[in-house]
């Protein structure tokens, strides 16, 4: 009975409306298809930051390396603002292949085109 009273009281209290948040999926610009990276080099990964929404769900970015259809555990960069439009990464020591791509996480995730390492 006591639980029922608490439930009725909780149901009667209005819940504050949460602030609306927008999802943003910026397009990766570099590396693009045909790009070749070499192990140990540094490159600026870039994405289109021209139209961000005013209320991002998560503005903190992370870039992961993907091999073919498999996400690897390799984090190339993290802790940067996705509003910056670029971040410098160092090419990891991985097997040579032409089906690598980058995944930009932040507000949502976006997979770039395949390139070669």
N, C-alpha and C positions, 0 to 999 in steps of 0.2 A: 504494500500500500504506500509506504514511504517513497519507494522508487517511482510509483505512478505520479505522486505529487511533484517530485523533482522533474520528471519528464514533462509534465504539463507546464511547469514554470519555465523550463528551458525552451519549450516550443513557443511560448508566448513572447519571449524576448526577441526583438528583431535583430537580425544579423546585419552588421555593417556591410554595405556593398563594396566588393573589392574593386580596386582601380583596374580599369581595362588595360590590357597589355597587348602589344602587337607582335606578331611573329615576322621576322625578317630573314630572308634567305638570299644574301648577296652572292652574285655570280663570281666565281674564281676566274681571274684574268691571266695569271701567270703562276705556275707553268701552264702552257697551252699544249695542244696536240702537236707533236713534232719536236718538243723541247728535249734536249739531252743534258742531264746533269751527271757530274762525276763525283765519286765519293770524296768527302772532305771539303768540297767547295762550299761557299756560302752564297745564298740567293735570297732575293726579296720576293716572297710570295705576296701577290697582290690580288685584291678583289674590289668589286665595284661598291663604293660606299656613298654613292651620290644621292640616294633617297632613303635614308633610314627613318623609321617611324619615331614618333616622339616618346613613346613608352615601350622600350625594349624589355622583353622578358629577362634576358641575360646578356649584358654587353661584354662579358669577359670571354675571350676567345681561346681556342685550342686547335692545333693542327695535328692531325694524325696521318700517317702514311698507310696507304691501302695497296695491296699487291693483288692484281686481278680483281676477283670478287671478294677477297678476304681482307678484313681489316687487320692490320698488324698492331702489336702493342707499342709501336714506336711513336712517341709524342715528339714532334719536331719543334713545337713552340706552345707555350701556354701562359696564361695570366695577362695577356695583352687585350687592349680594347678593340672590338671588332669595328668600331667607328674609325679606327686609324687607316684602314684600307691597305695596310701592308705590314709585314713582319719579316725579319731576317731569320733564316733557318740554315743549319749546316746539314749537308747531305750525309746521311748515315752510311755506314759500311753494310751494304746489303748485296745479295746476289744480283748480277746484271740481268735486267729484263726490260721489256718495252711495254709493260702493262701496269706500271705504277700510277697512282693518282693520289691526290691530297683530299682530305676531308676537313672542312672548316666548321668547327663547332662554336657555338655561342648562343645566339638567340634560337637558332635551329641548326641543322647540319646541311652542308652543301658539298657534293662531291664534284671535283674538277675533272677535266679531261685526262685521258691516259697519256703518259710521257715515259721517257727512258732514263734509267739510272744505270 
